[in-house]
């Protein structure tokens, strides 16, 4: 048995990215990409904000109040409390966060008010990654808002040259990396982009260092909405080249079918391949991670960081 089996979360905490999936203003529990079935996250301890983060605008006041009263009676934060979820992750030492706007990813409006509430609470030692389903339609309505947030956070979260590297013991070795403190980044995902030129467009408006190339899979099959890719044999390769041409040097590798299922590090092989092809890229993966040993397996496969949600809520 691998020595990783005895690893605690503390051994890999600097490589963890806490996931917040937002749907209609609530933090929901994602399972296997079935977004219409996602239910509100239930936190294992009391981590409530003074009020839930913008409860669903479609919920009646009575329904929302009843839900909060039930939560309080069992001593935990209200279901779907996104700020409470962030505080829970922070209590575990997590300082990186990934926010998926599920409304926007499904073609709806970006949840700007909910996202504003989260970003208002960013700490100076944190990295935040936002996935809004970036494409041409999002650009026309959200670019000014996105640029405004980049400007606001850059004034207070720039890293100091004297920051010490983060070090994590792993399998008898110590992995160290220099933190990029307070960074706000945006995902340009293959499942949302409508053109191969989409990464270059966003790099031109937000800066290439602020972007992460989303490499999406469903049950092991590369997922893309770009019509021009058609059925070409190397659709994945074309997408990676588009990101490289735009100057992007980071990728988020995710198989949505594994999310919330506890099946283990399904993307490890793809991480190894992309790490080999793009050795200078920062790689993030996850989906199905059960414990610190699964995170360690992804790190050995070439990843720098790992998305985790369900395993941190037990």
Protein Blocks (a to p, Z undefined) as FASTA:
>chain_A
ZZklmpcfklmmmmpccddddeehiacddeehiaklpccdddfbdcbdfbdchiafkbcf
klmmmmmmmmmmnopacehilklmmmmmmmnopabdcdddfklmnopacdfklmmmmmmm
pcfkbccdddehiafklmmmmmmmmmmmmmmmmmmmcccfkbccddddeehiacddddde
hiacddddfklpcbfklmmmmmmmnopklpccddddeehiacdfbfklmmafblmlmmmm
mmmmnopabdcdddfklgonlnojfklmmmmmmmmmmmmbccdeeehiabfklmmmmmmn
opabdcdfklmmZZ
